[in-house]
Each structure stands twice: as structure tokens, then as C-alpha cells.
Amino acid sequence: MNTVLERIAAWQAAGLIDAATADRLRAAEPPDTPEPAPPPARHPGVAAAAGSFFGPTPTIVEMFGYLGALFLIAAWSAFLVRIAGDSGTGDSNDTILAVGAGVSAAVLLGIGVALRNSDARRRRAGGAAILVATLSAITAGGFLGQSLGLNPATSAIVAAAAGFLVATLGRIVLPAVTTQAAFLLALTSLGWAVLVWLQPQSPEDIGLDSFEPASDVVTMVIVPAIGWLLLAVGLGALGLAEAGTPGAPAQRRAGLTRFWAGLVAVVGVSLSVFTSGSLGNGEYGRLLEPWIGELAVLVVSLVLVERAFRRESSAFILAAAIGLITALTDFNFRYLTSSTDVGLLVEGLILIGAGVAADRLRRRIDRSRAAPPDDAPPEDAPPFETKPTEAPAPSA
């Protein structure tokens, strides 16, 4: 709007100038030109979007701090290995490594707790410290189980339980994407350790000394697949609870949890249905027919796509794409071709097709999330719509 023309009209209305003078002034004023349109908004790149997922952009000082911390952890680990190597006996080696890794986990957890009430960058550093503390606790638990003479399956449970304890404490004191990742990693490790512990451990248990079909399909395939699916459902429920918490940080944690749940379902079912074992009579191979396993992975991927549209979350789409690629890749090299060049050609087409399909599904989810509900009023409608009432008839 041209403010000069408004002032001329005001002067004329106030009687300061006559109509002829106002017309001459208006003729001398250039016509009103519309303001230029603002430039279109640019979408951030993939790197910027990934960086914003973990908070503000890291500074150079922060990156050098992370690099220095890694060198300190590597120096401590090398010192422990050297001390354990000088001790001579195997049990004392495991004990020294367990104690050293436990001290590392305690120190890193304390750093994370100390930084929980700082600014965003220091809180991120605290979350990274808790993530590394979880890995150190898992390492300490594994060496502790070995020093106690436990079997590998029980040692795995001890290691996963130690990591789960540290990750849970870190997640409680500092809710962040990094501590959520540590918690999910520890919980998945604990579930995997329990599944390994439930399976038979010795050759006598699985019947390798007989000529009957040695590997039990129910024990080696069905039970682990059900266990992985139950763990994935539990992680999905955790992601649903995170999504119910208001705020962008909670939504980022929910997205990570949902992606992790879908990945656990796809990878866990794939590892189960593609398991190889003794078929009896000296034969060794897939316990299930390959096409049955591939069909099971495809079904899991379709369920993840349905969950993505139901929850309006594109986090499940990437996991579903990984499942699709896994099933089609196995089908490619099992049934389509045994040639390397043809197999690589088909594999490239599979990857491209899965990527395009995943991107289109993600766009549809984004559009459905941005669209208003069917019962929402139009944008130009008044906030409160009242029914028109008939005008009263004029009195005689």
C-alpha cells in the first residue's frame, strides 16, 4: 500500500488542500507496485535433516571433544589389555577386563548424569557418554561371566543385563535420542541373549549323533521368530508411548523407537527363517524352504507398511524396505540366477525399486499427515458457525 496516497486523501479530507491540488499530487505520485514475493522456502538437505535429529549443529570444538574422548577410551582399553596380558592366567585376565570396563561404564555414566541439566550441546555429549557407558557395561558383563566360568549363553545374559541396567538409568536421568538408542540396544541385546539361552547348546541336545532329522524346526526357527516378533511388538508399544508425549524431542525418540521396532521384526524373522541346520543323514541346509522364509519376511514388511499408514509414521517404511530387499535378494540368488553378473543386475533393480517405492509411500504418509480431517471446517469458515434464523415478519 502506498502511504503517500493515503496522506493526500487525509489532507483533502481535513480541508488542507483542495480537490485540484490533490489530483495534481496524485498524478505526480508513481503507481503503487506490489511487494515482491518472498523466495520459496528451501528444504534442508539430508545431512542437515539428520544433524537436526540429534539437536543443534555440532561445532568444531565439540567434534574435537568427541574425538579426544574416543582416544582417551582407546588408551584406557589398551592399558587394560596390557595389564591383563601381563597377569598370565585366563581367569585373572577376564577379571581385570571386567573391572576395567565396569570402571569405564561408571565414569561415563557419571559424566552423563552431571551434564543432564546443561545446555543442548552438553546434554548431547552426556547422552553420548551414556551410550558408550552402555557398551562398556555390556563388555564388563561379558568378561564377568567368563571369569565366573559361565557358559556362553549365560554370559550373554549377564552382559546384556548389565548394559540394560546402565541404559535404563541413563534414559531415566537424561531423556534424549542417544540414551533412547542405548536403551533400545540394551533391550534388544537382552532379548537376543534370552533366545540364545533357550536354544539347545550341546551337540547331544540337538541330536547330531543320530541319523534322524537333528535340528528341530520349532525350536530353531518358530520359537526364535515368535520371540523376535514379541520383542518388536513391545518396542512398538514403547514407541507409541513416546509418541503420546508432547514436544519435538519426544517425537524424535518415538520415530527412532518405531524404526528400531520394525528393524528388529525384519532382522529377527529373517535370521530365524533363514536358519541352516542338520537335515539328518549327514546333510546340512536350510531348515525351511527358502520361498517359505522369503514369504514370511514379505508378510512382516506388509504389516509394517500397514502400521506406517495406521500410525502416520514413516519410520516403519524404511524397515519395511529393508525387509523387502532382504526377501527379494534371497529369492534372486536362490531361484533366479546363479550367475554373478546377472545376479548383481537384478540386485541393482531390486534396490532401485525398493527405494522408489519407499519414497512414494513416505510422501503419501506425509500428505495424509498434513491433510486436515474430513470433519474439519474450511479455512475461510468462521470459528463458530450459527444457523441462520428467519427474519421476523414486519408488524402490521
For each residue, the residues with C-beta under 8 A, 3 or more apart:
1: 6 32
2: 5 6 29 32
3: 6 7
4: 7 8 29
5: 2 8 9 26 29 32
6: 1 2 3 9 10
7: 3 4 10 11
8: 4 5 11 12 17 22 25 26 29
9: 5 6 12 13 22
10: 6 7 13 14
11: 7 8 14 16 17 22
12: 8 9 15 16 17 18 19 22
13: 9 10
14: 10 11
15: 12
16: 11 12
17: 8 11 12 21 22 25
18: 12 21 22
19: 12 22 23
20: 23 24
21: 17 18 24 25
22: 8 9 11 12 17 18 19 25 26
23: 19 20 26 27
24: 20 21 27 28
25: 8 17 21 22 28 29
26: 5 8 22 23 29
27: 23 24
28: 24 25
29: 2 4 5 8 25 26
30: 33
31:
32: 1 2 5
33: 30
34:
35:
36:
37:
38:
39:
40:
41:
42:
43:
44: 48 49 52
45: 48 49
46: 49 50
47: 50 51
48: 44 45 51 52
49: 44 45 46 52 53
50: 46 47 53 54
51: 47 48 54 57 58
52: 44 48 49 55 57
53: 49 50 177 252
54: 50 51 124 177 178
55: 52 120 121 123 124 177
56: 120 121
57: 51 52
58: 51 62 63 66 121
59: 62 63 121
60: 63 64
61: 64 65
62: 58 59 65 66 121 125
63: 58 59 60 66 67
64: 60 61 67 68
65: 61 62 68 69 125
66: 58 62 63 69 70 125 128
67: 63 64 70 71
68: 64 65 71 72
69: 65 66 72 73 129
70: 66 67 73 74
71: 67 68 74 75
72: 68 69 75 76
73: 69 70 76 77 104 132
74: 70 71 77 78
75: 71 72 78 79
76: 72 73 79 80 100 104
77: 73 74 80 81 100 104
78: 74 75 81 82
79: 75 76 82 83 100
80: 76 77 83 84 96 97 100 101
81: 77 78 84 85 97
82: 78 79 85 86
83: 79 80 86 87 96 100
84: 80 81 87 92 93 94 96 97
85: 81 82 93
86: 82 83
87: 83 84 92 93 96
88: 92
89: 92 93
90: 93 94
91: 94 95 147 149
92: 84 87 88 89 95 96
93: 84 85 87 89 90 96 97
94: 84 90 91 97 98 143 144 146 147
95: 91 92 98 99 143 144 147
96: 80 83 84 87 92 93 99 100
97: 80 81 84 93 94 100 101 139 140 143
98: 94 95 101 102 140 141 143 144 147
99: 95 96 102 103 140
100: 76 77 79 80 83 96 97 103 104 140
101: 80 97 98 104 105 136 137 139 140 143
102: 98 99 105 106 136 137 140 144
103: 99 100 106 107
104: 73 76 77 100 101 107 108 133 136 140
105: 101 102 108 109 133 134 136 137 140 162 166
106: 102 103 109 110 133
107: 103 104 110 111 133
108: 104 105 111 112 129 130 132 133 136
109: 105 106 112 113 129 130 133 166 169 170
110: 106 107 113 114
111: 107 108 114 115 126 129
112: 108 109 115 116 126 127 129 130 133 170 173 174 179
113: 109 110 116 126 170 173 174
114: 110 111 126
115: 111 112 118 122 123 125 126 129 174
116: 112 113 123 126 173 174
117:
118: 115 122 123 126
119: 122 123
120: 55 56 123 124
121: 55 56 58 59 62 124 125
122: 115 118 119 125 126
123: 55 115 116 118 119 120 126 127 174 176
124: 54 55 120 121 127 128 176 178
125: 62 65 66 115 121 122 128 129
126: 111 112 113 114 115 116 118 122 123 129 130 174 176
127: 112 123 124 130 131 170 174 176 177 178 179 182
128: 66 124 125 131 132 178
129: 69 108 109 111 112 115 125 126 132 133
130: 108 109 112 126 127 133 134 166 167 170 171 174 178 179 182
131: 127 128 134 135 170 178 179 181 182
132: 73 108 128 129 135 136
133: 104 105 106 107 108 109 112 129 130 136 137 166 170 182
134: 105 130 131 137 138 163 166 167 170 182 183 185 186
135: 131 132 138 139 163
136: 101 102 104 105 108 132 133 139 140 166
137: 101 102 105 133 134 140 141 162 163 165 166 167
138: 134 135 141 142 159 160 162 163 186 189
139: 97 101 135 136 142 143 159
140: 97 98 99 100 101 102 104 105 136 137 143 144 159 162
141: 98 137 138 144 145 155 158 159 160 161 162 163
142: 138 139 145 146 155 156 158 159
143: 94 95 97 98 101 139 140 146 147
144: 94 95 98 102 140 141 147 148 155 158 159 162
145: 141 142 148 150 154 155 156 157 158 159
146: 94 142 143 149 150 155
147: 91 94 95 98 143 144
148: 144 145
149: 91 146
150: 145 146 154 155 158
151: 154 155 201
152: 155 156 201
153: 156 157 193 196 197 199 201
154: 145 150 151 157 158 197
155: 141 142 144 145 146 150 151 152 158 159
156: 142 145 152 153 159 160 192 193 196 197
157: 145 153 154 160 161 190 193 194 197
158: 141 142 144 145 150 154 155 161 162
159: 138 139 140 141 142 144 145 155 156 162 163 189 193
160: 138 141 156 157 163 164 186 189 190 192 193
161: 141 157 158 164 165 190
162: 105 137 138 140 141 144 158 159 165 166
163: 134 135 137 138 141 159 160 166 167 185 186 189 190
164: 160 161 167 168 183 186 187 189 190
165: 137 161 162 168 169
166: 105 109 130 133 134 136 137 162 163 169 170 182 186
167: 130 134 137 163 164 170 171 179 182 183 185 186 187
168: 164 165 171 172 183 186
169: 109 165 166 172 173
170: 109 112 113 127 130 131 133 134 166 167 173 174 179 182 183
171: 130 167 168 174 175 179 180 182 183
172: 168 169
173: 112 113 116 169 170
174: 112 113 115 116 123 126 127 130 170 171 179
175: 171 179 180 249 250 253
176: 123 124 126 127 179 180 249 253
177: 53 54 55 127 180 181 249 252 253 256
178: 54 124 127 128 130 131 181 182
179: 112 127 130 131 167 170 171 174 175 176 182 183
180: 171 175 176 177 183 184 242 253 256 257
181: 131 177 178 184 185 256 260
182: 127 130 131 133 134 166 167 170 171 178 179 185 186
183: 134 164 167 168 170 171 179 180 186 187
184: 180 181 187 188 235 256 257 260
185: 134 163 167 181 182 188 189
186: 134 138 160 163 164 166 167 168 182 183 189 190
187: 164 167 183 184 190 191 231 235
188: 184 185 191 192 231 235 260 264
189: 138 159 160 163 164 185 186 192 193
190: 157 160 161 163 164 186 187 193 194
191: 187 188 194 195 227 228 231
192: 156 160 188 189 195 196
193: 153 156 157 159 160 189 190 196 197
194: 157 190 191 197 198 227
195: 191 192 198 199 223 224 227 228
196: 153 156 192 193 199
197: 153 154 156 157 193 194
198: 194 195 223 227
199: 153 195 196 219 220 223 224
200: 205 206 219
201: 151 152 153 205
202: 205 206
203: 206 208 209
204: 207 208 209
205: 200 201 202
206: 200 202 203 214 215 216 277 278
207: 204 210 212 214 215 278
208: 203 204 214 278
209: 203 204
210: 207 214 280
211: 280 281
212: 207 280
213: 278 279 280
214: 206 207 208 210 277 278 279 280
215: 206 207 219 220 277 278 279 287
216: 206 219 220
217: 220 221 222 287 288
218: 221 222 223
219: 199 200 215 216 222 223
220: 199 215 216 217 223 224 275 277 287
221: 217 218 224 225 272 273 275 287 288
222: 217 218 219 225 226 272
223: 195 198 199 218 219 220 226 227
224: 195 199 220 221 227 228 268 271 272 275
225: 221 222 228 229 268 269 272 273 296
226: 222 223 229 230
227: 191 194 195 198 223 224 230 231 268
228: 191 195 224 225 231 232 264 265 267 268 269 271 272
229: 225 226 232 233 265 268 269 300
230: 226 227 233 234
231: 187 188 191 227 228 234 235 264 268
232: 228 229 235 236 261 262 264 265 268
233: 229 230 236 237 261
234: 230 231 237 238
235: 184 187 188 231 232 238 239 257 260 261 264
236: 232 233 239 240 257 258 261 262 307
237: 233 234 240 241
238: 234 235 241 242 257 261
239: 235 236 242 243 254 255 257 258 260 261 315
240: 236 237 243 244 254 311
241: 237 238 244 245
242: 180 238 239 245 250 251 253 254 257
243: 239 240 250 251 254 258 311 313
244: 240 241
245: 241 242 250 254
246: 250
247: 250 251
248: 251 252
249: 175 176 177 252 253
250: 175 242 243 245 246 247 253 254
251: 242 243 247 248 254 255
252: 53 177 248 249 255 256
253: 175 176 177 180 242 249 250 256 257
254: 239 240 242 243 245 250 251 257 258 313 315
255: 239 251 252 258 259 313 315
256: 177 180 181 184 252 253 259 260 315
257: 180 184 235 236 238 239 242 253 254 260 261
258: 236 239 243 254 255 261 262 311 313 315 316
259: 255 256 262 263 315 316 318 319
260: 181 184 188 235 239 256 257 263 264
261: 232 233 235 236 238 239 257 258 264 265 319
262: 232 236 258 259 265 266 304 307 315 316 318 319 320
263: 259 260 266 267 319 322
264: 188 228 231 232 235 260 261 267 268
265: 228 229 232 261 262 268 269 300 303 304 319 323
266: 262 263 269 270 297 300 301 304 319 320 322 323 326
267: 228 263 264 270 271 322
268: 224 225 227 228 229 231 232 264 265 271 272
269: 225 228 229 265 266 272 273 296 297 300
270: 266 267 273 274 293 297 323 326 327
271: 224 228 267 268 274 275
272: 221 222 224 225 228 268 269 275
273: 221 225 269 270 288 292 293 296 297
274: 270 271 286 288 290 293 330
275: 220 221 224 271 272 286 287 288
276: 284 285 286 287
277: 206 214 215 220 284 285 287
278: 206 207 208 213 214 215 283 284
279: 213 214 215 283 284 285 287
280: 210 211 212 213 214 283
281: 211
282:
283: 278 279 280
284: 276 277 278 279
285: 276 277 279
286: 274 275 276 289 290 293
287: 215 217 220 221 275 276 277 279
288: 217 221 273 274 275 292 293
289: 286 292 293
290: 274 286 293 294 330 331 334 335
291: 294 295 331 334 335
292: 273 288 289 295 296
293: 270 273 274 286 288 289 290 296 297 330
294: 290 291 297 298 327 328 330 331 334
295: 291 292 298 299 327
296: 225 269 273 292 293 299 300
297: 266 269 270 273 293 294 300 301 323 326 327 330
298: 294 295 301 302 323 324 327
299: 295 296 302 303
300: 229 265 266 269 296 297 303 304 323
301: 266 297 298 304 305 319 320 321 323 324 327
302: 298 299 305 306 320
303: 265 299 300 306 307
304: 262 265 266 300 301 307 308 316 317 319 320 323
305: 301 302 308 309 316 317 320 361
306: 302 303 309 310
307: 236 262 303 304 310 311 313 316
308: 304 305 311 312 313 314 315 316 317 320 361 365
309: 305 306 312 364 365 368
310: 306 307
311: 240 243 258 307 308 316
312: 308 309 365 368 369
313: 243 254 255 258 307 308 316 365
314: 308 317 318 361 362 365 366
315: 239 254 255 256 258 259 262 308 318 319
316: 258 259 262 304 305 307 308 311 313 319 320
317: 304 305 308 314 320 321 358 361 362 365
318: 259 262 314 315 321 322 358
319: 259 261 262 263 265 266 301 304 315 316 322 323
320: 262 266 301 302 304 305 308 316 317 323 324 358
321: 301 317 318 324 325 354 355 357 358
322: 263 266 267 318 319 325 326
323: 265 266 270 297 298 300 301 304 319 320 326 327
324: 298 301 320 321 327 328 354 357
325: 321 322 328 329 350 351 354
326: 266 270 297 322 323 329 330
327: 270 294 295 297 298 301 323 324 330 331
328: 294 324 325 331 332 350 354
329: 325 326 332 333 347 350
330: 274 290 293 294 297 326 327 333 334
331: 290 291 294 327 328 334 335 336
332: 328 329 335 336 337 343 346 347 350
333: 329 330 336 337 338 343
334: 290 291 294 330 331
335: 290 291 331 332
336: 331 332 333 342 343 346
337: 332 333 342 343 346
338: 333 343
339: 342 343
340: 343 344
341: 344 345
342: 336 337 339 345 346
343: 332 333 336 337 338 339 340 346 347
344: 340 341 347 348
345: 341 342 348 349
346: 332 336 337 342 343 349 350
347: 329 332 343 344 350 351
348: 344 345 351 352
349: 345 346 352 353
350: 325 328 329 332 346 347 353 354
351: 325 347 348 354 355
352: 348 349 355 356
353: 349 350 356 357
354: 321 324 325 328 350 351 357 358
355: 321 351 352 358 359
356: 352 353 359 360
357: 321 324 353 354 360 361
358: 317 318 320 321 354 355 361 362
359: 355 356 362 363
360: 356 357 363 364
361: 305 308 314 317 357 358 364 365
362: 314 317 358 359 365 366
363: 359 360 366 367
364: 309 360 361 367 368
365: 308 309 312 313 314 317 361 362 368 369
366: 314 362 363 369 370
367: 363 364 370 371
368: 309 312 364 365 371
369: 312 365 366
370: 366 367
371: 367 368
372: 376
373: 376
374:
375:
376: 372 373
377: 381 385
378: 381
379:
380:
381: 377 378 385
382: 385
383:
384:
385: 377 381 382
386:
387:
388:
389:
390:
391:
392:
393:
394:
395:
396:
